[in-house]
Amino acid sequence: MLLTKREEQLLKAFLHVGKLSMQDMTEILQVSSRTIYRTLSDLTDSIEQYGIEITKHGKYYILTGELDDLPTELEVLVEYSPQERQELITYRFLTENGYVTNEALQECTKVSNVTIIQDISDIDKRLLDFDLKIERQKGYRISGDSVSKRRFLAILLTNCISVADFSTGNFGSFDILEADRTRLASQIVNKQLSGFPDMDARMKMFFAILLSLIGQEQNIENLPNTSKQALEISQKIFQAYSKQTEQFYSIQEIIYFASILDELIIKRQ
C-alpha cells in the first residue's frame, strides 16, 4: 500500500490508539484542520481496497472493517509540501560541510530543477533576518557566522518537531540532535525556567535545543549587554549542563545564551 507521509502517520495512530479526534490529529500532524480533512479523504481512498473505512462516532474517527487485512509493511511515498521541502533543504545546508548540489536536492526531494531554484530564493529571503545568506558556487551553502547559524538551526528544529515527539526523543530525520544531550538540556532548561509561567512548552523546547547544539568553545564577538537576571539564570543552566556533560563552556557562550533569554523572555515580561 503506497501512502504519503501524513497518511502513514494517521494510519499508525489509528492502529495504535483506536480512535482519534480532530484535536488528536492536529497534534499528530501539526497542520491545519483543512489539511486534516484532505489527509483523511486521501487515506480513505488508500485503504478502501482492503474493505476498511474511516467512520465518525461523535467527535471521534475510527477505522472499521477487517484490520487484519491491512498489509504489515507500508510503502511510504515521500511527498513534501513546499514548506517541508524548504525546511529539509535548509537543514541540509546548516548541517552538511561544503556545498550541496542542485542535483542532490532534486534527488532527495523528488522535484525539478526549477522548483529547487525557487525554493533557494525563498529560503534566502528568510535568512536575511539572521544576517545569513546562501552562497552559490558549485552548489549551495549558507554563509555567515556559526552562532547565527546555530540559532537559526534551533529555530528550524523547534518549528519542525512537535512538542510531543520532542518529549519522547523522537526527532525524525533530524539526526544532529543527540538523544542524551537533548534530554539533559531539556531537564535543566525546564527546571531553571520554571519561574516563568507564561513561557510555553515550545519556547522551552527552543532553549533546550539551543543548549544541546552547543559544542566546542567558540569565540563570540559583539556580545550585547544582558540583564543581571538573565545572566544568573544562564550561569545556573551552564553550571548544571557542564557538570553533566563534563565539558567546559566559555563565558561568551553563557553571555550569549543570557542575551537570548533577555530577548525572548525576560524583557517581554
C-alpha positions as CSV (number, residue, x, y, z in Angstrom):
1,M,0.0,0.0,0.0
2,L,1.5,3.3,-1.1
3,L,0.9,6.1,1.4
4,T,2.0,9.7,1.8
5,K,3.9,10.6,5.0
6,R,0.8,12.2,6.6
7,E,-1.4,9.2,5.6
8,E,1.2,6.8,7.2
9,Q,1.3,8.9,10.4
10,L,-2.5,8.9,10.7
11,L,-2.9,5.2,9.9
12,K,-0.3,4.2,12.5
13,A,-2.0,6.5,15.1
14,F,-5.4,4.9,14.3
15,L,-4.0,1.4,14.7
16,H,-2.2,2.3,17.9
17,V,-4.8,4.4,19.7
18,G,-8.1,3.1,18.1
19,K,-9.9,6.4,17.8
20,L,-8.8,10.0,17.1
21,S,-10.5,13.4,17.4
22,M,-9.7,16.3,15.2
23,Q,-7.6,17.7,18.1
24,D,-5.6,14.5,18.3
25,M,-4.9,14.5,14.5
26,T,-3.9,18.2,14.6
27,E,-1.4,17.5,17.3
28,I,0.0,14.5,15.5
29,L,0.4,16.1,12.1
30,Q,0.9,19.7,13.2
31,V,-1.2,21.0,10.3
32,S,-4.5,22.9,9.8
33,S,-7.9,21.3,10.0
34,R,-8.3,21.7,6.2
35,T,-5.2,19.6,5.7
36,I,-6.5,17.1,8.2
37,Y,-9.8,16.6,6.2
38,R,-7.8,16.3,3.0
39,T,-5.5,13.7,4.5
40,L,-8.5,11.8,5.9
41,S,-10.0,11.7,2.4
42,D,-6.8,10.5,0.8
43,L,-6.3,7.8,3.5
44,T,-9.9,6.7,3.0
45,D,-9.2,6.2,-0.7
46,S,-6.0,4.3,0.1
47,I,-7.5,1.8,2.5
48,E,-10.7,1.3,0.6
49,Q,-9.3,-1.6,-1.4
50,Y,-8.9,-3.6,1.8
51,G,-12.6,-3.1,2.8
52,I,-11.7,-0.7,5.6
53,E,-13.4,2.7,6.1
54,I,-12.9,5.7,8.4
55,T,-16.2,6.5,10.2
56,K,-17.1,9.2,12.7
57,H,-18.8,8.5,16.0
58,G,-19.4,11.6,18.0
59,K,-16.2,13.7,18.0
60,Y,-14.0,10.6,17.2
61,Y,-13.0,9.0,14.0
62,I,-12.3,5.2,13.9
63,L,-11.3,2.5,11.4
64,T,-14.0,-0.1,10.6
65,G,-13.5,-3.3,8.8
66,E,-11.1,-6.3,9.0
67,L,-8.0,-4.5,10.1
68,D,-6.0,-7.8,9.9
69,D,-6.3,-7.5,6.1
70,L,-4.1,-4.4,6.1
71,P,-0.5,-5.2,4.8
72,T,2.0,-5.3,7.6
73,E,4.6,-3.4,5.5
74,L,3.6,0.1,4.5
75,E,5.3,1.6,1.4
76,V,5.5,5.3,2.1
77,L,5.5,7.9,-0.8
78,V,7.7,10.7,0.4
79,E,5.7,13.8,-0.6
80,Y,6.8,17.1,0.8
81,S,4.8,20.3,0.9
82,P,6.7,23.4,-0.2
83,Q,7.3,24.4,3.4
84,E,8.5,20.9,4.4
85,R,10.8,20.8,1.4
86,Q,12.3,24.1,2.2
87,E,12.8,23.1,5.8
88,L,14.6,19.9,4.6
89,I,16.8,21.9,2.3
90,T,17.7,24.4,4.9
91,Y,18.6,21.7,7.4
92,R,21.0,20.1,4.9
93,F,22.6,23.5,4.3
94,L,23.1,24.1,8.1
95,T,24.4,20.6,8.9
96,E,26.5,19.5,5.9
97,N,30.0,20.5,5.2
98,G,30.8,22.0,1.8
99,Y,28.3,22.7,-1.0
100,V,25.1,20.8,-1.7
101,T,24.4,20.5,-5.4
102,N,21.1,21.1,-7.1
103,E,21.1,17.5,-8.3
104,A,21.4,16.2,-4.8
105,L,18.5,18.4,-3.7
106,Q,16.4,17.2,-6.6
107,E,17.2,13.6,-5.7
108,C,16.1,13.8,-2.0
109,T,13.0,16.0,-2.6
110,K,11.8,14.5,-6.0
111,V,11.2,17.9,-7.6
112,S,12.5,19.7,-10.6
113,N,15.5,22.0,-11.0
114,V,13.1,24.9,-11.4
115,T,11.4,24.1,-8.2
116,I,14.7,23.9,-6.3
117,I,15.8,27.2,-7.7
118,Q,12.6,28.8,-6.4
119,D,13.0,27.1,-3.0
120,I,16.5,28.5,-2.7
121,S,15.2,32.0,-3.5
122,D,12.5,31.7,-0.8
123,I,15.0,30.4,1.8
124,D,17.4,33.2,1.0
125,K,14.8,35.8,1.9
126,R,14.1,34.2,5.3
127,L,17.9,34.1,6.1
128,L,18.2,37.9,5.8
129,D,16.7,38.4,9.3
130,F,19.6,36.4,10.7
131,D,22.4,38.0,8.7
132,L,22.9,34.8,6.8
133,K,22.8,34.2,3.0
134,I,23.1,31.4,0.5
135,E,26.4,31.2,-1.2
136,R,26.2,29.8,-4.8
137,Q,29.2,28.2,-6.4
138,K,29.3,24.5,-7.4
139,G,26.2,24.1,-5.4
140,Y,24.8,25.9,-2.4
141,R,25.7,26.5,1.2
142,I,24.8,29.1,3.9
143,S,27.4,31.6,4.7
144,G,27.6,33.6,8.0
145,D,28.9,33.3,11.5
146,S,28.5,30.0,13.3
147,V,26.5,31.4,16.2
148,S,23.8,32.8,13.9
149,K,23.7,29.5,12.0
150,R,23.2,27.7,15.3
151,R,20.4,29.9,16.4
152,F,18.6,29.6,13.0
153,L,19.1,25.8,13.2
154,A,17.5,25.8,16.7
155,I,14.5,27.8,15.4
156,L,14.2,25.4,12.4
157,L,14.2,22.3,14.6
158,T,11.7,23.8,17.0
159,N,9.3,24.5,14.2
160,C,9.8,21.1,12.6
161,I,9.5,18.8,15.6
162,S,6.3,18.6,17.5
163,V,6.4,19.1,21.3
164,A,5.0,15.5,21.8
165,D,7.7,14.0,19.6
166,F,10.4,16.1,21.3
167,S,9.4,15.0,24.8
168,T,9.7,11.3,23.8
169,G,13.1,11.8,22.0
170,N,11.6,11.2,18.5
171,F,13.5,13.7,16.3
172,G,12.7,12.0,13.0
173,S,15.4,12.6,10.4
174,F,17.0,15.5,12.3
175,D,19.9,13.4,13.4
176,I,22.0,16.3,14.6
177,L,20.1,16.1,17.9
178,E,21.7,13.6,20.3
179,A,19.1,12.0,22.4
180,D,21.0,12.0,25.7
181,R,22.3,15.6,25.4
182,T,19.0,16.9,24.3
183,R,17.1,15.1,27.1
184,L,19.6,16.5,29.6
185,A,19.4,20.0,28.2
186,S,15.6,19.8,28.4
187,Q,15.6,18.8,32.0
188,I,17.9,21.6,33.0
189,V,16.0,24.3,31.0
190,N,12.6,23.2,32.4
191,K,13.9,23.4,35.9
192,Q,15.7,26.7,35.6
193,L,12.9,28.4,33.6
194,S,10.1,27.1,35.7
195,G,9.7,30.6,37.3
196,F,8.3,31.9,34.0
197,P,4.7,30.5,34.0
198,D,3.8,32.3,30.7
199,M,6.6,30.6,28.8
200,D,5.0,27.8,26.8
201,A,6.4,24.3,26.0
202,R,7.6,25.2,22.6
203,M,9.7,28.1,23.9
204,K,11.3,25.8,26.5
205,M,11.9,23.3,23.7
206,F,13.7,26.0,21.7
207,F,16.1,26.8,24.6
208,A,16.7,23.1,25.2
209,I,17.6,22.6,21.5
210,L,19.8,25.7,21.5
211,L,21.7,24.5,24.6
212,S,22.1,20.9,23.2
213,L,23.6,22.2,20.0
214,I,26.5,24.0,21.7
215,G,29.7,22.1,21.0
216,Q,33.2,23.1,21.5
217,E,34.2,26.6,22.7
218,Q,33.7,29.3,20.2
219,N,34.8,33.0,20.2
220,I,31.6,35.1,20.1
221,E,32.1,38.7,19.2
222,N,30.0,41.8,19.7
223,L,28.1,40.4,22.7
224,P,25.1,42.6,23.8
225,N,24.6,43.8,27.4
226,T,22.5,41.4,29.4
227,S,20.3,41.8,32.5
228,K,21.5,40.5,35.9
229,Q,18.5,38.1,36.0
230,A,19.3,36.6,32.6
231,L,22.9,36.2,33.4
232,E,22.2,34.5,36.7
233,I,19.8,32.0,35.0
234,S,22.3,31.3,32.2
235,Q,25.1,30.7,34.6
236,K,22.9,28.1,36.6
237,I,22.0,26.4,33.3
238,F,25.5,26.1,32.1
239,Q,26.8,25.1,35.5
240,A,24.4,22.1,35.6
241,Y,25.0,21.3,31.9
242,S,28.8,21.5,32.2
243,K,28.7,19.2,35.3
244,Q,26.6,16.6,33.5
245,T,28.4,16.7,30.1
246,E,31.9,17.1,31.7
247,Q,32.6,19.8,29.1
248,F,33.8,23.3,29.5
249,Y,31.7,26.2,28.1
250,S,33.1,29.7,27.6
251,I,31.9,32.8,29.3
252,Q,31.0,34.1,25.8
253,E,28.6,31.2,25.4
254,I,27.0,31.9,28.8
255,I,26.5,35.6,28.0
256,Y,25.2,34.8,24.5
257,F,22.6,32.4,26.0
258,A,21.7,35.1,28.5
259,S,21.1,37.6,25.7
260,I,18.6,35.2,24.1
261,L,16.8,34.8,27.4
262,D,16.6,38.6,27.7
263,E,15.4,39.0,24.1
264,L,12.7,36.3,24.1
265,I,11.6,36.1,27.7
266,I,12.8,38.5,30.4
267,K,12.4,41.8,28.5
268,R,8.9,40.7,27.4
269,Q,7.6,40.1,30.9
